[in-house]
Amino acid sequence: MSISTPGGPERRPTVVSTGKKPAAGRPSAADKPSGGKAGAGKGAPRPTAGGKGRKPIAPVKVSQGRSWGPIALFVAVGLLAAGIIGYGAFAAYRGSQPWQERADAIKGVVDFRKKDKALVEGGKHQPGVIKYDVLPPVAGPHNPAWQNCLGDVYDAPIANEHAVHSLEHGAVWITYRPDLPADQVATLKSKVQGKDKLMLSPFDGLDKPISLQAWGFQLKVDNADDSRIDEFIKTLRVNASIEGPNANCGQGITATGTTPRDNLQQPTQ
């Protein structure tokens, strides 16, 4: 810029240098617009979090593939849970079926409740020797005294008349041929001994090695390891009683021998 003076040549103003540079990022006095603060002029960029005069940088979204591992695990756990629930419901359904149907489903079982309804009426007490058409007997008239059936194991035959009364009380009576091998007899003992509403005794003249009786039901098998023995016991012990689950199996006859004992005092039930 030139300054003109009257009557003389133009003179340029002397600029005195201080030797200092303006601070970085701060405009010099010469750069400042008049009448306002630095950066206040029209069109000046606004300061941002990224620094003065910088525009914010938008985050870059990275597209990732779907993670199938956790999804597969979730599906597998769901299927397992559904299977467990389904099996539980099926087991509950089977358990809710009438026990008579479960008994009839045992292969080889004979249901005399269907074959002879008069035979299984119960409550017919009769002293003395009684002739039974079905042997071992499964129901019918019987002695007023019952055979003790608290898991009793008898090493000799017992009276049919007492045993049938025990069946009426809900006992399962397991019989076997006297010539059954000792290891087979031991297996049968392990299923009976000390367990309420069960009893075991040899029986002469069986047409099969082992015969099981409950009130109105019979099953004959060849081997003590036959799984149907356990199924018969599980299904018919107590359930087959026609006098209720609380019918007594104690205080009964504990003696062996096939002749009924009529002179013994027992609770009437």
C-alpha positions as CSV (number, residue, x, y, z in Angstrom):
1,M,0.0,0.0,0.0
2,S,1.4,3.5,-1.0
3,I,0.9,6.7,0.9
4,S,0.8,9.8,-1.2
5,T,2.0,13.1,0.4
6,P,1.4,16.5,-1.1
7,G,4.3,17.7,-3.1
8,G,6.4,14.6,-2.7
9,P,6.8,11.1,-4.1
10,E,4.9,8.2,-2.8
11,R,6.4,6.5,0.2
12,R,5.9,2.9,1.2
13,P,5.3,2.2,4.9
14,T,8.2,0.5,6.6
15,V,7.4,-3.0,7.9
16,V,9.2,-3.9,11.0
17,S,9.8,-7.6,11.4
18,T,9.7,-9.0,14.9
19,G,11.2,-12.3,13.9
20,K,8.2,-14.3,15.3
21,K,5.9,-16.5,13.3
22,P,2.2,-16.7,14.1
23,A,1.2,-19.6,16.3
24,A,0.3,-22.7,14.4
25,G,-3.4,-22.9,13.7
26,R,-4.0,-19.3,14.8
27,P,-4.4,-16.6,12.1
28,S,-2.2,-13.6,12.1
29,A,-3.4,-10.1,12.7
30,A,-3.2,-9.4,9.1
31,D,-5.4,-12.4,8.3
32,K,-8.2,-11.5,10.7
33,P,-11.2,-10.1,9.1
34,S,-12.2,-6.7,10.4
35,G,-15.0,-6.3,12.7
36,G,-15.1,-9.8,14.2
37,K,-13.3,-12.8,15.7
38,A,-11.3,-15.2,13.8
39,G,-13.3,-17.8,12.0
40,A,-16.5,-15.8,12.5
41,G,-16.7,-14.7,8.9
42,K,-19.2,-16.1,6.5
43,G,-18.3,-19.5,5.2
44,A,-15.8,-20.3,8.0
45,P,-15.9,-24.1,9.0
46,R,-17.3,-24.9,12.4
47,P,-15.1,-26.6,14.9
48,T,-15.9,-30.3,15.4
49,A,-14.8,-33.1,17.8
50,G,-12.2,-34.2,15.3
51,G,-10.4,-30.9,15.5
52,K,-10.9,-27.3,14.3
53,G,-12.0,-27.1,10.7
54,R,-12.3,-30.9,10.3
55,K,-15.5,-32.7,9.2
56,P,-16.5,-35.7,11.3
57,I,-15.7,-39.1,9.8
58,A,-18.6,-41.4,9.6
59,P,-18.0,-44.9,11.0
60,V,-17.6,-47.6,8.4
61,K,-20.0,-50.4,8.8
62,V,-18.5,-53.8,8.1
63,S,-20.9,-56.4,6.8
64,Q,-20.3,-59.7,8.6
65,G,-21.6,-63.2,7.7
66,R,-24.1,-64.9,10.0
67,S,-22.6,-66.9,12.8
68,W,-24.0,-70.4,12.4
69,G,-22.2,-72.0,15.4
70,P,-24.4,-70.6,18.2
71,I,-27.6,-71.1,16.0
72,A,-26.8,-74.7,15.5
73,L,-26.1,-75.2,19.2
74,F,-29.4,-73.5,20.1
75,V,-31.4,-75.7,17.7
76,A,-29.7,-78.9,19.0
77,V,-30.5,-77.9,22.6
78,G,-34.1,-77.1,21.6
79,L,-34.5,-80.5,19.9
80,L,-33.1,-82.3,22.9
81,A,-35.4,-80.5,25.3
82,A,-38.4,-81.3,23.0
83,G,-37.4,-85.0,23.0
84,I,-37.1,-85.1,26.8
85,I,-40.5,-83.5,27.2
86,G,-42.0,-85.8,24.6
87,Y,-40.7,-88.9,26.2
88,G,-41.9,-87.7,29.6
89,A,-45.3,-87.1,28.3
90,F,-45.4,-90.6,26.7
91,A,-44.2,-92.2,29.9
92,A,-46.9,-90.4,31.8
93,Y,-49.4,-91.5,29.3
94,R,-48.4,-95.2,29.7
95,G,-48.4,-94.8,33.5
96,S,-51.9,-93.4,33.4
97,Q,-53.3,-96.4,31.4
98,P,-55.5,-98.7,33.5
99,W,-53.3,-101.4,35.0
100,Q,-55.6,-104.1,33.7
101,E,-54.6,-103.1,30.1
102,R,-50.9,-103.1,31.0
103,A,-51.4,-106.6,32.5
104,D,-53.1,-107.9,29.4
105,A,-50.2,-106.5,27.3
106,I,-47.8,-108.9,29.0
107,K,-47.1,-111.6,26.5
108,G,-48.4,-115.0,27.7
109,V,-50.5,-113.7,30.6
110,V,-54.0,-115.3,31.1
111,D,-56.7,-112.9,32.3
112,F,-59.3,-115.0,34.2
113,R,-61.3,-111.8,35.0
114,K,-62.4,-111.9,31.4
115,K,-62.6,-115.7,31.1
116,D,-64.6,-116.4,34.3
117,K,-66.1,-113.5,36.1
118,A,-67.8,-115.7,38.7
119,L,-64.4,-117.1,39.7
120,V,-63.0,-113.7,40.6
121,E,-65.9,-112.4,42.6
122,G,-64.1,-112.9,45.9
123,G,-65.2,-112.9,49.5
124,K,-66.1,-116.6,49.5
125,H,-64.7,-118.0,52.7
126,Q,-64.9,-121.8,53.1
127,P,-63.1,-124.1,55.5
128,G,-61.6,-127.4,54.6
129,V,-60.0,-128.7,51.4
130,I,-61.2,-126.9,48.2
131,K,-60.9,-128.3,44.7
132,Y,-59.6,-125.8,42.2
133,D,-59.9,-126.2,38.4
134,V,-57.0,-123.9,37.7
135,L,-53.6,-124.9,39.2
136,P,-52.0,-123.1,40.8
137,P,-55.2,-121.4,41.7
138,V,-55.7,-117.7,40.8
139,A,-59.0,-117.0,42.5
140,G,-62.2,-118.6,43.9
141,P,-63.4,-119.7,47.3
142,H,-60.6,-119.8,50.0
143,N,-59.9,-120.4,53.6
144,P,-60.7,-117.6,56.1
145,A,-57.0,-117.6,57.0
146,W,-54.5,-116.2,54.5
147,Q,-50.8,-117.2,54.0
148,N,-48.3,-114.7,55.3
149,C,-47.2,-112.7,52.3
150,L,-44.7,-110.1,53.6
151,G,-42.0,-111.3,51.2
152,D,-42.1,-114.8,52.7
153,V,-40.0,-117.5,51.0
154,Y,-41.3,-121.0,51.7
155,D,-39.1,-124.0,51.1
156,A,-42.0,-126.5,50.9
157,P,-45.5,-126.4,49.3
158,I,-48.2,-124.4,51.0
159,A,-52.0,-124.8,51.1
160,N,-53.8,-123.5,48.1
161,E,-56.7,-122.4,50.3
162,H,-54.5,-120.0,52.3
163,A,-52.6,-118.8,49.2
164,V,-55.7,-117.8,47.3
165,H,-56.8,-115.6,50.3
166,S,-53.4,-113.9,50.0
167,L,-54.1,-113.2,46.3
168,E,-57.4,-111.6,47.2
169,H,-55.4,-109.2,49.4
170,G,-53.2,-108.1,46.5
171,A,-50.3,-110.5,46.8
172,V,-48.3,-112.0,43.9
173,W,-47.6,-115.7,44.5
174,I,-44.6,-117.2,42.6
175,T,-44.4,-120.9,42.4
176,Y,-41.8,-123.2,40.9
177,R,-41.2,-126.9,40.1
178,P,-39.3,-128.6,43.0
179,D,-36.6,-129.6,40.5
180,L,-35.8,-126.0,39.4
181,P,-32.0,-125.5,39.4
182,A,-30.8,-123.9,42.6
183,D,-29.5,-120.7,40.9
184,Q,-32.9,-120.2,39.3
185,V,-34.5,-120.5,42.8
186,A,-32.0,-118.0,44.2
187,T,-33.0,-115.5,41.5
188,L,-36.7,-115.9,42.4
189,K,-35.9,-115.5,46.1
190,S,-34.1,-112.2,45.4
191,K,-37.2,-110.9,43.7
192,V,-39.5,-111.8,46.7
193,Q,-37.6,-111.9,50.0
194,G,-38.6,-109.1,52.4
195,K,-41.0,-107.4,50.0
196,D,-44.6,-106.8,51.0
197,K,-47.4,-108.6,49.1
198,L,-45.0,-111.2,47.6
199,M,-44.5,-114.9,48.5
200,L,-42.6,-117.8,46.9
201,S,-43.1,-121.6,47.3
202,P,-42.5,-124.8,45.3
203,F,-45.5,-126.4,43.7
204,D,-45.8,-130.0,42.5
205,G,-47.1,-130.9,39.1
206,L,-46.4,-127.6,37.2
207,D,-46.5,-127.8,33.4
208,K,-43.9,-125.0,33.2
209,P,-40.9,-124.4,35.4
210,I,-42.3,-121.2,37.0
211,S,-45.9,-119.9,37.4
212,L,-46.9,-116.5,38.7
213,Q,-50.4,-115.8,40.2
214,A,-52.2,-112.6,41.1
215,W,-56.0,-112.4,41.8
216,G,-57.5,-113.4,38.4
217,F,-54.1,-113.4,36.4
218,Q,-51.5,-116.1,35.7
219,L,-48.2,-116.2,33.8
220,K,-46.0,-119.2,33.2
221,V,-42.4,-118.9,32.1
222,D,-39.4,-121.2,31.5
223,N,-36.7,-119.2,33.2
224,A,-36.2,-117.0,36.3
225,D,-34.4,-114.4,34.3
226,D,-37.5,-113.8,32.1
227,S,-38.2,-110.0,32.2
228,R,-41.9,-110.7,32.2
229,I,-41.6,-111.8,35.9
230,D,-40.7,-108.3,36.9
231,E,-43.4,-106.8,34.7
232,F,-46.0,-109.0,36.2
233,I,-45.0,-108.1,39.8
234,K,-44.8,-104.4,39.0
235,T,-48.2,-104.3,37.3
236,L,-50.3,-106.6,39.5
237,R,-48.8,-106.5,43.0
238,V,-51.4,-104.6,45.2
239,N,-53.3,-103.5,42.0
240,A,-55.0,-106.9,41.6
241,S,-56.4,-106.8,45.1
242,I,-60.2,-106.7,45.4
243,E,-60.0,-105.6,49.0
244,G,-58.0,-102.5,48.6
245,P,-54.3,-101.6,49.0
246,N,-54.4,-101.8,52.8
247,A,-55.5,-105.5,52.9
248,N,-53.4,-107.3,55.4
249,C,-50.5,-109.6,54.4
250,G,-49.1,-110.1,57.9
251,Q,-50.5,-112.1,60.8
252,G,-51.1,-115.0,58.4
253,I,-50.2,-118.6,58.2
254,T,-46.4,-119.1,58.2
255,A,-46.4,-123.0,58.3
256,T,-45.9,-125.1,55.2
257,G,-48.0,-128.1,54.2
258,T,-50.9,-128.5,51.7
259,T,-53.6,-129.2,54.3
260,P,-55.5,-126.0,55.3
261,R,-55.5,-125.1,58.9
262,D,-59.0,-124.2,60.1
263,N,-58.5,-123.8,63.8
264,L,-56.1,-120.8,63.8
265,Q,-57.4,-117.5,65.0
266,Q,-56.8,-114.6,62.5
267,P,-58.4,-111.2,62.0
268,T,-61.3,-111.6,59.6
269,Q,-60.6,-109.7,56.4
